[in-house]
Amino acid sequence: MPSGSQAEAEVQRLRDQIAQMQANTVEQIAEVQRKYEELQQQLRVKAAAAAREATAAAREAEAAAMAVE
């Protein structure tokens, strides 16, 4: 059976291990959040470009329709 000091050392080792795991988890969450925000920004840029293209296409179609009249 481990002595008191051995048990205390084991408890401290486990606490340190838990603290490291928590720090790693926080880092992983921060990285996922950063990637999520980056992808959201990319989607916003693509959506804005698609909206501009759709507007331009609609204007061209309207101009073509008016030219036919």
Phi, psi and omega per residue, in radians:
M1 nan 2.369 -3.100
P2 -1.184 2.611 3.095
S3 -1.303 3.009 3.139
G4 -1.047 -0.735 -3.125
S5 -1.211 -0.585 3.082
Q6 -1.163 -0.719 3.123
A7 -1.136 -0.726 3.108
E8 -1.101 -0.703 3.116
A9 -1.125 -0.704 3.121
E10 -1.155 -0.722 3.100
V11 -1.078 -0.757 3.132
Q12 -1.137 -0.703 3.106
R13 -1.059 -0.758 3.131
L14 -1.165 -0.678 3.086
R15 -1.090 -0.758 3.110
D16 -1.088 -0.714 3.131
Q17 -1.108 -0.757 3.110
I18 -1.091 -0.760 3.139
A19 -1.076 -0.712 3.120
Q20 -1.149 -0.718 3.114
M21 -1.106 -0.703 3.112
Q22 -1.123 -0.738 3.122
A23 -1.105 -0.732 3.113
N24 -1.092 -0.712 3.134
T25 -1.106 -0.754 3.115
V26 -1.074 -0.742 3.116
E27 -1.094 -0.733 3.138
Q28 -1.136 -0.724 3.117
I29 -1.100 -0.736 3.133
A30 -1.101 -0.694 3.130
E31 -1.166 -0.741 3.105
V32 -1.105 -0.729 3.116
Q33 -1.074 -0.761 3.129
R34 -1.082 -0.763 3.126
K35 -1.141 -0.698 3.116
Y36 -1.055 -0.821 -3.136
E37 -1.123 -0.651 3.098
E38 -1.109 -0.759 3.122
L39 -1.168 -0.668 3.090
Q40 -1.052 -0.745 3.127
Q41 -1.122 -0.734 3.103
Q42 -1.057 -0.720 3.116
L43 -1.120 -0.720 3.113
R44 -1.078 -0.738 3.133
V45 -1.107 -0.785 -3.135
K46 -1.146 -0.686 3.128
A47 -1.136 -0.707 3.119
A48 -1.136 -0.711 3.116
A49 -1.132 -0.730 3.126
A50 -1.121 -0.681 3.116
A51 -1.135 -0.725 3.100
R52 -1.104 -0.744 3.126
E53 -1.111 -0.727 3.133
A54 -1.124 -0.713 3.108
T55 -1.097 -0.773 3.128
A56 -1.109 -0.724 3.130
A57 -1.133 -0.696 3.122
A58 -1.131 -0.710 3.113
R59 -1.126 -0.725 3.118
E60 -1.110 -0.731 3.132
A61 -1.129 -0.712 3.121
E62 -1.127 -0.740 3.123
A63 -1.120 -0.700 3.128
A64 -1.151 -0.694 3.131
A65 -1.152 -0.688 3.130
M66 -1.194 -0.584 3.135
A67 -1.196 -0.547 -3.141
V68 -1.261 -0.585 -3.089
E69 -1.189 nan nan
